[in-house]
Amino acid sequence: TPPVGLAMYAVCSVLDISIGEYIKHMWSFFFTIVLMVAVLMFFPKLVLLLPNLLFG
C-alpha cells in the first residue's frame, strides 16, 4: 500500500540499505502483526479489555 511502500523506501534510503535487506528483516514484525490480528479476531473481547478495566 502507498503509505507502507513510501515509508519503506524512505527508511531504505536513509539507512542506505537495499529493499531486499529491509524485507528480510521485516518478516518477524509482519508475522507478529498477523498473529495479533488473528488473536483479536478469535477473541474480540480482548480489544476492549484495557479500556473496560480503566473506565469500568
N, C-alpha and C positions, 0 to 999 in steps of 0.2 A: 504494500500500500504506500501511497506517496509520503506520509509523514515518517514511516519507518525507513523507507528507502533513502529519503533525504537525510535523516539522522545517520544512517549507516555510511553514506558517502562522506558526510561531514566529519564523522569520527575517524574514518579511514584516512582522510586527507590530513587531519590534524595530527594523528598519531603516526602517519607515514607508514601504514601497513596495507597489505593487499586485501581486496574483498574476500578472497578465499581464506585468508588467515582469520579475518573477522568472523566469517561464518563458521569456521572450525571451532572457535571458542564460544560462539553464541548458542550452541546446541544445548548445553546444560541449562541455560536460562530459559530457552524455548520450552524444553520438556517440563521444567518446573512450573511455568505458566499454564501449560496444557494440563498438568496434573492438578493444579489448584482449581482450574475451571471445572474439571471433571468432578472433583470433590464437592464443589459448590453446587453442581448440577444434581448430584445424588443426595446431598444433604443441604437443601436450601435454607433451613433454619439457621445454619452457621453464618449466613450473610448478615443477619440482624442480631447475632448473639451479643456482640460488644455494645452496640447502641442500646439494646434492651437491658444489659447489665448496668450501663451508665445512667440511663434516663428512666429506667423502670418501666 
